[in-house]
């Protein structure tokens, strides 16, 4: 869809998709699946998204994982990608056979700008600020 293409442009740059875009994508998909059971991971992230979700469905269960900041930062900072395929490696628990090289093609791996430690820390702080009211809403 047009809005799906727009969302993909944000994701490919490692950016959070704006509320108005991701909410449209999610509401469209969830409307199609009204009679099914599903699990959402990473949605809703903001109060606006949560309010939109609450307007179309009644949730059975909400789980919030409380993972220490340093653990998240370390895991995300250890992520490397093979750009052509999108294959993801984690240097701590799923490393390539040869450091910095894709297992299948032998091509170099790259670390996305938003996976560098300082960018991860900034992203996590921003997420924490946005997620706090959502967590409170579903307590």
The first five atom37 places (N, CA, C, CB, O) and aatype in JSON, in Angstrom:
{
  "aatype": [20, 20, 20, 20, 20, 20, 20, 20, 20, 20, 20, 20, 20, 20, 20, 20, 20, 20, 20, 20, 20, 20, 20, 20, 20, 20, 20, 20, 20, 20, 20, 20, 20, 20, 20, 20, 20, 20, 20, 20, 20, 20, 20, 20, 20, 20, 20, 20, 20, 20, 20, 20, 20, 20, 20, 20, 20, 20, 20, 20, 20, 20, 20, 20, 20, 20, 20, 20, 20, 20, 20, 20, 20, 20, 20, 20, 20, 20, 20, 20, 20, 20, 20, 20, 20, 20, 20, 20, 20, 20, 20, 20, 20, 20, 20, 20, 20, 20, 20, 20, 20, 20, 20, 20, 20, 20, 20, 20, 20, 20, 20, 20, 20, 20, 20, 20, 20, 20, 20, 20, 20, 20, 20, 20, 20, 20, 20, 20, 20, 20, 20, 20, 20, 20, 20, 20, 20, 20, 20],
  "atom_mask": [
    [1, 1, 1, 1, 1],
    [1, 1, 1, 1, 1],
    [1, 1, 1, 1, 1],
    [1, 1, 1, 1, 1],
    [1, 1, 1, 1, 1],
    [1, 1, 1, 1, 1],
    [1, 1, 1, 1, 1],
    [1, 1, 1, 1, 1],
    [1, 1, 1, 1, 1],
    [1, 1, 1, 1, 1],
    [1, 1, 1, 1, 1],
    [1, 1, 1, 1, 1],
    [1, 1, 1, 1, 1],
    [1, 1, 1, 1, 1],
    [1, 1, 1, 1, 1],
    [1, 1, 1, 1, 1],
    [1, 1, 1, 1, 1],
    [1, 1, 1, 1, 1],
    [1, 1, 1, 1, 1],
    [1, 1, 1, 1, 1],
    [1, 1, 1, 1, 1],
    [1, 1, 1, 1, 1],
    [1, 1, 1, 1, 1],
    [1, 1, 1, 1, 1],
    [1, 1, 1, 1, 1],
    [1, 1, 1, 1, 1],
    [1, 1, 1, 1, 1],
    [1, 1, 1, 1, 1],
    [1, 1, 1, 1, 1],
    [1, 1, 1, 1, 1],
    [1, 1, 1, 1, 1],
    [1, 1, 1, 1, 1],
    [1, 1, 1, 1, 1],
    [1, 1, 1, 1, 1],
    [1, 1, 1, 1, 1],
    [1, 1, 1, 1, 1],
    [1, 1, 1, 1, 1],
    [1, 1, 1, 1, 1],
    [1, 1, 1, 1, 1],
    [1, 1, 1, 1, 1],
    [1, 1, 1, 1, 1],
    [1, 1, 1, 1, 1],
    [1, 1, 1, 1, 1],
    [1, 1, 1, 1, 1],
    [1, 1, 1, 1, 1],
    [1, 1, 1, 1, 1],
    [1, 1, 1, 1, 1],
    [1, 1, 1, 1, 1],
    [1, 1, 1, 1, 1],
    [1, 1, 1, 1, 1],
    [1, 1, 1, 1, 1],
    [1, 1, 1, 1, 1],
    [1, 1, 1, 1, 1],
    [1, 1, 1, 1, 1],
    [1, 1, 1, 1, 1],
    [1, 1, 1, 1, 1],
    [1, 1, 1, 1, 1],
    [1, 1, 1, 1, 1],
    [1, 1, 1, 1, 1],
    [1, 1, 1, 1, 1],
    [1, 1, 1, 1, 1],
    [1, 1, 1, 1, 1],
    [1, 1, 1, 1, 1],
    [1, 1, 1, 1, 1],
    [1, 1, 1, 1, 1],
    [1, 1, 1, 1, 1],
    [1, 1, 1, 1, 1],
    [1, 1, 1, 1, 1],
    [1, 1, 1, 1, 1],
    [1, 1, 1, 1, 1],
    [1, 1, 1, 1, 1],
    [1, 1, 1, 1, 1],
    [1, 1, 1, 1, 1],
    [1, 1, 1, 1, 1],
    [1, 1, 1, 1, 1],
    [1, 1, 1, 1, 1],
    [1, 1, 1, 1, 1],
    [1, 1, 1, 1, 1],
    [1, 1, 1, 1, 1],
    [1, 1, 1, 1, 1],
    [1, 1, 1, 1, 1],
    [1, 1, 1, 1, 1],
    [1, 1, 1, 1, 1],
    [1, 1, 1, 1, 1],
    [1, 1, 1, 1, 1],
    [1, 1, 1, 1, 1],
    [1, 1, 1, 1, 1],
    [1, 1, 1, 1, 1],
    [1, 1, 1, 1, 1],
    [1, 1, 1, 1, 1],
    [1, 1, 1, 1, 1],
    [1, 1, 1, 1, 1],
    [1, 1, 1, 1, 1],
    [1, 1, 1, 1, 1],
    [1, 1, 1, 1, 1],
    [1, 1, 1, 1, 1],
    [1, 1, 1, 1, 1],
    [1, 1, 1, 1, 1],
    [1, 1, 1, 1, 1],
    [1, 1, 1, 1, 1],
    [1, 1, 1, 1, 1],
    [1, 1, 1, 1, 1],
    [1, 1, 1, 1, 1],
    [1, 1, 1, 1, 1],
    [1, 1, 1, 1, 1],
    [1, 1, 1, 1, 1],
    [1, 1, 1, 1, 1],
    [1, 1, 1, 1, 1],
    [1, 1, 1, 1, 1],
    [1, 1, 1, 1, 1],
    [1, 1, 1, 1, 1],
    [1, 1, 1, 1, 1],
    [1, 1, 1, 1, 1],
    [1, 1, 1, 1, 1],
    [1, 1, 1, 1, 1],
    [1, 1, 1, 1, 1],
    [1, 1, 1, 1, 1],
    [1, 1, 1, 1, 1],
    [1, 1, 1, 1, 1],
    [1, 1, 1, 1, 1],
    [1, 1, 1, 1, 1],
    [1, 1, 1, 1, 1],
    [1, 1, 1, 1, 1],
    [1, 1, 1, 1, 1],
    [1, 1, 1, 1, 1],
    [1, 1, 1, 1, 1],
    [1, 1, 1, 1, 1],
    [1, 1, 1, 1, 1],
    [1, 1, 1, 1, 1],
    [1, 1, 1, 1, 1],
    [1, 1, 1, 1, 1],
    [1, 1, 1, 1, 1],
    [1, 1, 1, 1, 1],
    [1, 1, 1, 1, 1],
    [1, 1, 1, 1, 1],
    [1, 1, 1, 1, 1],
    [1, 1, 1, 1, 1],
    [1, 1, 1, 1, 1],
    [1, 1, 1, 1, 1]
  ],
  "atom_positions": [
    [[0.83, -1.19, 0.0], [0.0, 0.0, 0.0], [0.88, 1.25, 0.0], [-0.95, 0.0, 1.22], [2.08, 1.19, 0.28]],
    [[0.26, 2.36, -0.31], [0.99, 3.63, -0.34], [1.56, 3.97, 1.03], [0.07, 4.76, -0.82], [2.71, 4.4, 1.15]],
    [[0.75, 3.78, 2.07], [1.22, 4.11, 3.42], [2.28, 3.1, 3.88], [0.04, 4.13, 4.41], [3.17, 3.45, 4.65]],
    [[2.18, 1.86, 3.41], [3.2, 0.86, 3.73], [4.54, 1.21, 3.12], [2.76, -0.51, 3.24], [5.58, 1.02, 3.75]],
    [[4.52, 1.72, 1.9], [5.76, 2.17, 1.24], [6.37, 3.33, 2.01], [5.48, 2.58, -0.23], [7.58, 3.4, 2.19]],
    [[5.53, 4.24, 2.46], [6.01, 5.38, 3.25], [6.65, 4.9, 4.55], [4.84, 6.36, 3.55], [7.72, 5.38, 4.93]],
    [[6.01, 3.97, 5.23], [6.56, 3.42, 6.48], [7.9, 2.75, 6.23], [5.57, 2.41, 7.12], [8.83, 2.89, 7.02]],
    [[8.0, 2.02, 5.13], [9.24, 1.32, 4.8], [10.41, 2.3, 4.63], [9.06, 0.5, 3.52], [11.54, 1.98, 5.0]],
    [[10.14, 3.47, 4.08], [11.19, 4.47, 3.89], [11.79, 4.91, 5.23], [10.64, 5.69, 3.14], [13.0, 5.11, 5.33]],
    [[10.96, 5.05, 6.22], [11.46, 5.4, 7.56], [12.28, 4.25, 8.14], [10.29, 5.76, 8.51], [13.37, 4.45, 8.67]],
    [[11.73, 3.04, 8.05], [12.39, 1.87, 8.63], [13.75, 1.61, 8.0], [11.52, 0.65, 8.48], [14.71, 1.26, 8.69]],
    [[13.85, 1.78, 6.69], [15.12, 1.53, 6.0], [16.2, 2.5, 6.45], [14.92, 1.64, 4.49], [17.39, 2.2, 6.34]],
    [[15.8, 3.66, 6.94], [16.77, 4.63, 7.44], [16.99, 4.49, 8.94], [16.31, 6.06, 7.13], [17.73, 5.27, 9.55]],
    [[16.35, 3.47, 9.54], [16.52, 3.24, 10.97], [15.78, 4.23, 11.84], [17.96, 3.27, 11.31], [16.13, 4.42, 13.01]],
    [[14.75, 4.87, 11.28], [13.99, 5.87, 12.03], [12.68, 5.27, 12.54], [13.71, 7.11, 11.16], [12.16, 4.32, 11.95]],
    [[12.17, 5.83, 13.62], [10.84, 5.44, 14.06], [9.84, 6.0, 13.07], [10.55, 5.94, 15.51], [9.95, 7.15, 12.63]],
    [[8.86, 5.19, 12.72], [7.81, 5.64, 11.8], [6.88, 6.58, 12.57], [7.03, 4.41, 11.19], [6.45, 6.24, 13.68]],
    [[6.56, 7.76, 12.01], [5.69, 8.71, 12.72], [4.33, 8.08, 13.07], [5.47, 9.96, 11.86], [3.83, 7.2, 12.37]],
    [[3.75, 8.56, 14.15], [2.47, 8.03, 14.64], [1.41, 7.93, 13.55], [1.96, 8.9, 15.75], [0.79, 6.88, 13.39]],
    [[1.2, 9.02, 12.81], [0.11, 9.02, 11.84], [0.31, 7.97, 10.75], [-0.03, 10.39, 11.2], [-0.67, 7.46, 10.2]],
    [[1.55, 7.63, 10.44], [1.83, 6.63, 9.4], [1.68, 5.22, 9.97], [3.26, 6.82, 8.83], [0.94, 4.41, 9.42]],
    [[2.37, 4.93, 11.07], [2.32, 3.57, 11.62], [0.92, 3.22, 12.12], [3.34, 3.42, 12.76], [0.5, 2.07, 12.04]],
    [[0.21, 4.2, 12.64], [-1.15, 3.94, 13.11], [-2.05, 3.55, 11.95], [-1.72, 5.17, 13.84], [-2.86, 2.63, 12.08]],
    [[-1.93, 4.23, 10.82], [-2.73, 3.86, 9.64], [-2.4, 2.46, 9.17], [-2.51, 4.86, 8.49], [-3.3, 1.68, 8.86]],
    [[-1.11, 2.14, 9.12], [-0.7, 0.79, 8.69], [-1.29, -0.26, 9.63], [0.86, 0.68, 8.66], [-1.9, -1.23, 9.19]],
    [[-1.1, -0.05, 10.93], [-1.54, -1.04, 11.91], [-3.06, -1.17, 11.95], [-1.02, -0.68, 13.28], [-3.57, -2.29, 12.02]],
    [[-3.78, -0.08, 11.91], [-5.24, -0.15, 11.98], [-5.79, -0.89, 10.76], [-5.85, 1.26, 12.08], [-6.72, -1.68, 10.89]],
    [[-5.22, -0.62, 9.6], [-5.66, -1.31, 8.38], [-5.45, -2.82, 8.52], [-4.9, -0.78, 7.15], [-6.34, -3.61, 8.2]],
    [[-4.27, -3.21, 8.98], [-3.96, -4.63, 9.11], [-4.79, -5.3, 10.21], [-2.47, -4.81, 9.41], [-5.26, -6.42, 10.03]],
    [[-4.98, -4.62, 11.32], [-5.74, -5.22, 12.42], [-7.22, -5.33, 12.09], [-5.55, -4.4, 13.69], [-7.88, -6.28, 12.52]],
    [[-7.75, -4.38, 11.33], [-9.15, -4.47, 10.9], [-9.36, -5.74, 10.07], [-9.54, -3.22, 10.07], [-10.4, -6.38, 10.19]],
    [[-8.39, -6.09, 9.24], [-8.48, -7.31, 8.42], [-8.48, -8.57, 9.27], [-7.33, -7.36, 7.41], [-8.97, -9.61, 8.85]],
    [[-7.91, -8.47, 10.47], [-7.71, -9.64, 11.31], [-8.59, -9.64, 12.56], [-6.26, -9.73, 11.72], [-8.24, -10.24, 13.58]],
    [[-9.71, -8.97, 12.48], [-10.59, -8.84, 13.64], [-10.96, -10.19, 14.27], [-11.86, -8.11, 13.24], [-11.07, -10.29, 15.49]],
    [[-11.15, -11.2, 13.46], [-11.59, -12.51, 13.96], [-10.43, -13.43, 14.31], [-12.47, -13.18, 12.93], [-10.65, -14.58, 14.7]],
    [[-9.22, -12.95, 14.19], [-8.05, -13.78, 14.47], [-7.42, -13.37, 15.8], [-7.02, -13.66, 13.34], [-7.73, -12.32, 16.36]],
    [[-6.54, -14.23, 16.28], [-5.73, -13.91, 17.46], [-4.38, -13.44, 16.96], [-5.59, -15.15, 18.41], [-3.87, -13.96, 15.97]],
    [[-3.78, -12.46, 17.62], [-2.5, -11.94, 17.19], [-1.71, -11.4, 18.37], [-2.68, -10.85, 16.15], [-2.25, -11.15, 19.44]],
    [[-0.43, -11.25, 18.13], [0.51, -10.72, 19.12], [1.24, -9.55, 18.48], [1.52, -11.82, 19.62], [1.8, -9.7, 17.39]],
    [[1.23, -8.41, 19.13], [1.93, -7.24, 18.62], [3.23, -7.06, 19.39], [1.05, -5.96, 18.72], [3.26, -7.21, 20.61]],
    [[4.29, -6.76, 18.69], [5.6, -6.5, 19.31], [6.05, -5.12, 18.85], [6.66, -7.61, 18.93], [6.32, -4.91, 17.67]],
    [[6.15, -4.18, 19.79], [6.61, -2.84, 19.43], [5.5, -1.88, 19.06], [7.57, -2.92, 18.31], [5.76, -0.76, 18.62]],
    [[4.27, -2.3, 19.23], [3.11, -1.43, 18.97], [2.07, -1.75, 20.02], [2.53, -1.64, 17.52], [1.75, -2.91, 20.25]],
    [[1.54, -0.73, 20.66], [1.77, 0.7, 20.48], [3.0, 1.19, 21.24], [0.54, 1.47, 20.94], [3.34, 0.68, 22.31]],
    [[3.66, 2.18, 20.66], [4.84, 2.79, 21.29], [4.51, 4.13, 21.95], [5.93, 2.99, 20.26], [5.21, 4.58, 22.85]],
    [[3.43, 4.76, 21.49], [3.07, 6.08, 22.01], [1.62, 6.06, 22.49], [3.27, 7.18, 20.93], [0.85, 5.16, 22.16]],
    [[1.26, 7.06, 23.26], [-0.1, 7.17, 23.78], [-1.1, 7.3, 22.63], [-0.22, 8.36, 24.73], [-2.18, 6.71, 22.69]],
    [[-0.76, 8.06, 21.6], [-1.65, 8.2, 20.44], [-1.92, 6.87, 19.76], [-1.06, 9.18, 19.44], [-3.05, 6.58, 19.37]],
    [[-0.88, 6.05, 19.62], [-1.05, 4.72, 19.03], [-1.92, 3.84, 19.92], [0.33, 4.06, 18.8], [-2.78, 3.12, 19.43]],
    [[-1.69, 3.91, 21.23], [-2.48, 3.1, 22.17], [-3.95, 3.49, 22.12], [-1.94, 3.27, 23.61], [-4.83, 2.63, 22.15]],
    [[-4.23, 4.78, 22.06], [-5.61, 5.24, 22.0], [-6.29, 4.78, 20.71], [-5.67, 6.77, 22.11], [-7.46, 4.4, 20.73]],
    [[-5.57, 4.81, 19.59], [-6.12, 4.33, 18.32], [-6.41, 2.83, 18.41], [-5.15, 4.63, 17.16], [-7.44, 2.37, 17.93]],
    [[-5.5, 2.1, 19.0], [-5.68, 0.65, 19.15], [-6.89, 0.35, 20.03], [-4.41, 0.01, 19.75], [-7.68, -0.54, 19.71]],
    [[-7.03, 1.08, 21.11], [-8.16, 0.86, 22.03], [-9.51, 1.16, 21.37], [-7.99, 1.73, 23.27], [-10.53, 0.62, 21.79]],
    [[-9.52, 2.02, 20.35], [-10.77, 2.35, 19.66], [-11.26, 1.2, 18.79], [-10.59, 3.6, 18.81], [-12.46, 1.1, 18.52]],
    [[-10.35, 0.34, 18.34], [-10.8, -0.72, 17.42], [-10.84, -2.11, 18.05], [-9.9, -0.76, 16.23], [-11.4, -3.03, 17.46]],
    [[-10.25, -2.28, 19.23], [-10.27, -3.62, 19.82], [-10.12, -3.55, 21.34], [-9.16, -4.47, 19.22], [-9.72, -2.54, 21.91]],
    [[-10.45, -4.67, 21.95], [-10.28, -4.82, 23.38], [-9.14, -5.81, 23.59], [-11.62, -5.3, 24.09], [-9.22, -6.95, 23.13]],
    [[-8.1, -5.39, 24.26], [-6.93, -6.25, 24.45], [-7.17, -7.23, 25.59], [-5.69, -5.4, 24.73], [-7.76, -6.89, 26.61]],
    [[-6.69, -8.46, 25.39], [-6.79, -9.48, 26.43], [-5.63, -9.39, 27.41], [-6.83, -10.86, 25.8], [-5.79, -9.66, 28.6]],
    [[-4.47, -9.02, 26.9], [-3.27, -9.04, 27.74], [-2.23, -8.08, 27.16], [-2.69, -10.46, 27.84], [-2.07, -7.98, 25.95]],
    [[-1.53, -7.4, 28.04], [-0.41, -6.54, 27.64], [0.78, -6.95, 28.48], [-0.76, -5.01, 27.82], [0.68, -7.07, 29.71]],
    [[1.92, -7.16, 27.84], [3.15, -7.53, 28.53], [4.2, -6.47, 28.24], [3.65, -8.95, 28.09], [4.43, -6.11, 27.09]],
    [[4.81, -5.97, 29.29], [5.9, -5.01, 29.14], [7.16, -5.64, 29.73], [5.57, -3.65, 29.84], [7.18, -6.01, 30.9]],
    [[8.18, -5.77, 28.92], [9.45, -6.33, 29.39], [10.31, -5.22, 29.95], [10.19, -7.08, 28.25], [10.54, -4.2, 29.29]],
    [[10.79, -5.4, 31.15], [11.63, -4.4, 31.79], [13.08, -4.88, 31.69], [11.21, -4.18, 33.29], [13.56, -5.64, 32.54]],
    [[13.77, -4.42, 30.66], [15.15, -4.84, 30.4], [16.07, -3.67, 30.73], [15.33, -5.3, 28.91], [15.81, -2.55, 30.3]],
    [[17.13, -3.92, 31.49], [18.03, -2.82, 31.85], [18.57, -2.08, 30.62], [19.19, -3.36, 32.67], [18.87, -2.69, 29.59]],
    [[18.68, -0.77, 30.76], [19.16, 0.12, 29.7], [20.47, -0.38, 29.09], [19.34, 1.54, 30.23], [20.59, -0.46, 27.87]],
    [[21.44, -0.72, 29.93], [22.75, -1.16, 29.44], [22.65, -2.44, 28.62], [23.71, -1.37, 30.61], [23.37, -2.61, 27.64]],
    [[21.77, -3.36, 29.03], [21.58, -4.61, 28.29], [21.05, -4.32, 26.89], [20.62, -5.55, 29.04], [21.56, -4.85, 25.91]],
    [[20.04, -3.47, 26.81], [19.48, -3.09, 25.5], [20.53, -2.4, 24.63], [18.27, -2.18, 25.68], [20.67, -2.71, 23.45]],
    [[21.25, -1.47, 25.23], [22.26, -0.72, 24.48], [23.33, -1.68, 23.95], [22.91, 0.37, 25.36], [23.73, -1.57, 22.79]],
    [[23.79, -2.59, 24.79], [24.82, -3.54, 24.36], [24.33, -4.45, 23.24], [25.27, -4.39, 25.54], [25.05, -4.7, 22.28]],
    [[23.1, -4.96, 23.36], [22.56, -5.86, 22.34], [22.39, -5.16, 21.0], [21.22, -6.45, 22.79], [22.77, -5.69, 19.96]],
    [[21.82, -3.97, 21.03], [21.59, -3.24, 19.78], [22.9, -2.77, 19.16], [20.68, -2.04, 20.03], [23.03, -2.75, 17.94]],
    [[23.85, -2.41, 19.98], [25.14, -1.94, 19.47], [25.97, -3.07, 18.86], [25.94, -1.27, 20.58], [26.9, -2.81, 18.1]],
    [[25.63, -4.3, 19.19], [26.36, -5.46, 18.67], [25.75, -5.98, 17.36], [26.39, -6.58, 19.71], [26.19, -7.0, 16.84]],
    [[24.75, -5.28, 16.83], [24.04, -5.73, 15.63], [24.76, -5.24, 14.37], [22.58, -5.23, 15.64], [25.07, -4.05, 14.24]],
    [[25.01, -6.14, 13.44], [25.62, -5.84, 12.15], [24.77, -6.48, 11.06], [27.11, -6.35, 12.07], [24.14, -7.52, 11.29]],
    [[24.75, -5.87, 9.89], [23.83, -6.27, 8.82], [24.58, -6.5, 7.51], [22.74, -5.2, 8.63], [25.56, -5.82, 7.21]],
    [[24.09, -7.47, 6.75], [24.54, -7.64, 5.36], [23.55, -6.84, 4.51], [24.6, -9.19, 4.92], [22.4, -7.25, 4.36]],
    [[23.98, -5.69, 3.96], [23.04, -4.78, 3.3], [22.24, -5.39, 2.15], [23.79, -3.61, 2.78], [21.05, -5.11, 2.03]],
    [[22.86, -6.2, 1.33], [22.17, -6.72, 0.15], [21.03, -7.67, 0.51], [23.16, -7.44, -0.75], [20.0, -7.67, -0.17]],
    [[21.19, -8.46, 1.56], [20.18, -9.45, 1.91], [19.33, -9.05, 3.11], [20.83, -10.77, 2.19], [18.22, -9.56, 3.28]],
    [[19.85, -8.15, 3.93], [19.16, -7.8, 5.17], [19.45, -8.76, 6.31], [17.69, -7.75, 4.92], [18.88, -8.62, 7.39]],
    [[20.33, -9.74, 6.07], [20.7, -10.68, 7.14], [21.3, -9.93, 8.31], [21.69, -11.75, 6.62], [22.13, -9.03, 8.12]],
    [[20.87, -10.29, 9.51], [21.33, -9.6, 10.71], [22.16, -10.55, 11.57], [20.13, -9.04, 11.53], [21.78, -11.71, 11.78]],
    [[23.28, -10.05, 12.03], [24.14, -10.79, 12.95], [24.24, -9.99, 14.24], [25.56, -11.04, 12.34], [24.13, -8.77, 14.24]],
    [[24.43, -10.7, 15.34], [24.73, -10.05, 16.6], [26.07, -10.59, 17.06], [23.6, -10.29, 17.68], [26.22, -11.8, 17.24]],
    [[27.03, -9.72, 17.25], [28.39, -10.14, 17.56], [28.5, -10.88, 18.9], [29.31, -8.95, 17.58], [29.49, -11.57, 19.14]],
    [[27.5, -10.74, 19.76], [27.54, -11.42, 21.06], [26.92, -12.81, 21.03], [26.85, -10.58, 22.08], [27.46, -13.74, 21.62]],
    [[25.76, -12.97, 20.35], [25.1, -14.27, 20.42], [24.74, -14.89, 19.07], [23.88, -14.15, 21.22], [24.18, -15.99, 19.05]],
    [[25.04, -14.23, 17.97], [24.85, -14.82, 16.64], [25.89, -14.23, 15.69], [23.4, -14.56, 16.11], [25.54, -13.63, 14.67]],
    [[27.18, -14.4, 16.02], [28.22, -13.77, 15.19], [28.43, -14.53, 13.88], [29.54, -13.7, 15.96], [28.13, -15.72, 13.78]],
    [[28.94, -13.84, 12.86], [29.32, -14.53, 11.63], [30.54, -15.41, 11.91], [29.62, -13.51, 10.47], [31.23, -15.22, 12.9]],
    [[30.79, -16.37, 11.02], [31.95, -17.26, 11.2], [33.25, -16.48, 11.17], [31.97, -18.34, 10.11], [34.18, -16.77, 11.93]],
    [[33.31, -15.47, 10.29], [34.48, -14.59, 10.21], [33.99, -13.18, 10.56], [35.17, -14.64, 8.78], [33.06, -12.68, 9.93]],
    [[34.62, -12.56, 11.55], [34.15, -11.25, 12.01], [34.09, -10.24, 10.86], [35.06, -10.73, 13.11], [35.05, -10.06, 10.12]],
    [[32.92, -9.59, 10.74], [32.74, -8.55, 9.74], [32.41, -9.03, 8.34], [33.95, -7.73, 9.68], [32.3, -8.23, 7.42]],
    [[32.23, -10.36, 8.19], [31.99, -10.94, 6.86], [30.7, -11.77, 6.88], [33.19, -11.81, 6.4], [30.49, -12.57, 7.79]],
    [[29.84, -11.58, 5.88], [28.61, -12.35, 5.76], [28.93, -13.82, 5.52], [27.73, -11.8, 4.63], [29.77, -14.14, 4.68]],
    [[28.26, -14.71, 6.25], [28.52, -16.15, 6.13], [28.23, -16.71, 4.75], [27.7, -16.89, 7.15], [28.94, -17.6, 4.29]],
    [[27.21, -16.21, 4.08], [26.8, -16.8, 2.81], [27.51, -16.22, 1.59], [25.34, -16.63, 2.64], [27.81, -16.95, 0.64]],
    [[27.77, -14.93, 1.61], [28.33, -14.29, 0.41], [29.79, -13.92, 0.52], [27.54, -13.07, 0.08], [30.46, -13.72, -0.49]],
    [[30.3, -13.83, 1.75], [31.67, -13.37, 1.95], [31.82, -11.86, 1.82], [32.59, -14.04, 0.97], [32.93, -11.33, 1.84]],
    [[30.69, -11.17, 1.7], [30.72, -9.71, 1.56], [30.79, -9.06, 2.95], [29.47, -9.21, 0.8], [30.43, -9.68, 3.95]],
    [[31.26, -7.81, 3.0], [31.38, -7.15, 4.3], [30.03, -6.83, 4.94], [32.18, -5.86, 4.16], [29.04, -6.55, 4.26]],
    [[30.03, -6.88, 6.26], [28.87, -6.47, 7.04], [29.03, -5.0, 7.42], [28.7, -7.36, 8.32], [30.15, -4.49, 7.47]],
    [[27.92, -4.34, 7.68], [27.97, -2.94, 8.09], [27.15, -2.77, 9.36], [27.45, -2.0, 6.97], [26.21, -3.52, 9.63]],
    [[27.52, -1.77, 10.12], [26.71, -1.4, 11.28], [25.92, -0.17, 10.9], [27.61, -1.15, 12.55], [26.49, 0.86, 10.51]],
    [[24.6, -0.26, 11.01], [23.77, 0.88, 10.69], [24.11, 2.03, 11.62], [22.27, 0.52, 10.79], [24.48, 1.83, 12.77]],
    [[23.98, 3.24, 11.11], [24.27, 4.43, 11.91], [23.48, 4.43, 13.22], [23.95, 5.71, 11.11], [24.0, 4.81, 14.27]],
    [[22.21, 4.01, 13.14], [21.38, 4.05, 14.35], [21.67, 2.91, 15.32], [19.92, 4.0, 13.96], [21.08, 2.84, 16.39]],
    [[22.59, 2.0, 14.95], [23.02, 0.94, 15.86], [24.34, 1.25, 16.55], [23.14, -0.37, 15.11], [24.83, 0.45, 17.35]],
    [[24.92, 2.38, 16.25], [26.15, 2.77, 16.95], [25.78, 3.14, 18.39], [26.87, 3.98, 16.22], [24.69, 3.66, 18.63]],
    [[26.66, 2.86, 19.35], [26.31, 3.02, 20.77], [25.68, 4.36, 21.14], [27.52, 2.83, 21.6], [24.7, 4.4, 21.89]],
    [[26.22, 5.47, 20.64], [25.66, 6.77, 21.01], [24.27, 6.97, 20.42], [26.59, 7.89, 20.54], [23.42, 7.59, 21.06]],
    [[24.03, 6.46, 19.21], [22.71, 6.57, 18.59], [21.7, 5.68, 19.32], [22.77, 6.2, 17.1], [20.55, 6.06, 19.52]],
    [[22.14, 4.49, 19.7], [21.28, 3.57, 20.44], [20.85, 4.2, 21.76], [21.99, 2.22, 20.69], [19.68, 4.14, 22.13]],
    [[21.79, 4.79, 22.47], [21.48, 5.41, 23.76], [20.45, 6.52, 23.59], [22.76, 5.98, 24.41], [19.51, 6.62, 24.38]],
    [[20.6, 7.34, 22.57], [19.65, 8.43, 22.32], [18.28, 7.86, 21.96], [20.16, 9.35, 21.19], [17.25, 8.36, 22.43]],
    [[18.26, 6.83, 21.13], [17.01, 6.21, 20.72], [16.28, 5.58, 21.91], [17.27, 5.14, 19.64], [15.06, 5.7, 22.03]],
    [[17.02, 4.93, 22.78], [16.41, 4.31, 23.95], [15.83, 5.35, 24.92], [17.43, 3.45, 24.68], [14.77, 5.14, 25.5]],
    [[16.53, 6.46, 25.08], [16.0, 7.53, 25.94], [14.69, 8.08, 25.37], [17.04, 8.68, 26.1], [13.73, 8.32, 26.1]],
    [[14.68, 8.29, 24.06], [13.48, 8.8, 23.4], [12.32, 7.79, 23.54], [13.76, 9.09, 21.91], [11.18, 8.17, 23.81]],
    [[12.64, 6.52, 23.36], [11.62, 5.48, 23.49], [11.05, 5.45, 24.91], [12.2, 4.1, 23.13], [9.84, 5.37, 25.1]],
    [[11.93, 5.52, 25.9], [11.5, 5.47, 27.31], [10.52, 6.6, 27.61], [12.71, 5.55, 28.25], [9.51, 6.39, 28.27]],
    [[10.82, 7.8, 27.12], [9.94, 8.95, 27.34], [8.57, 8.74, 26.7], [10.59, 10.23, 26.79], [7.54, 9.06, 27.29]],
    [[8.57, 8.19, 25.48], [7.31, 7.98, 24.76], [6.52, 6.82, 25.33], [7.59, 7.74, 23.28], [5.29, 6.85, 25.34]],
    [[7.21, 5.79, 25.8], [6.54, 4.57, 26.27], [5.94, 4.7, 27.67], [7.51, 3.43, 26.25], [5.0, 3.98, 28.01]],
    [[6.47, 5.6, 28.46], [6.02, 5.71, 29.86], [4.5, 5.87, 29.97], [6.71, 6.9, 30.54], [3.88, 5.14, 30.75]],
    [[3.86, 6.81, 29.23], [2.41, 6.94, 29.35], [1.65, 5.71, 28.84], [1.95, 8.16, 28.6], [0.56, 5.41, 29.32]],
    [[2.22, 5.0, 27.87], [1.57, 3.79, 27.35], [1.58, 2.71, 28.43], [2.29, 3.28, 26.06], [0.57, 2.03, 28.65]],
    [[2.71, 2.55, 29.09], [2.82, 1.55, 30.16], [1.84, 1.89, 31.29], [4.27, 1.5, 30.71], [1.18, 1.0, 31.83]],
    [[1.74, 3.17, 31.62], [0.79, 3.59, 32.66], [-0.66, 3.3, 32.25], [0.96, 5.09, 32.97], [-1.46, 2.87, 33.08]],
    [[-0.98, 3.54, 30.99], [-2.34, 3.31, 30.49], [-2.75, 1.86, 30.66], [-2.44, 3.71, 29.02], [-3.89, 1.58, 31.03]],
    [[-1.85, 0.94, 30.39], [-2.19, -0.48, 30.41], [-1.93, -1.17, 31.74], [-1.44, -1.18, 29.34], [-2.1, -2.39, 31.83]],
    [[-1.51, -0.44, 32.77], [-1.28, -1.06, 34.09], [-2.59, -1.54, 34.68], [-0.6, -0.08, 35.06], [-2.6, -2.09, 35.78]]
  ]
}
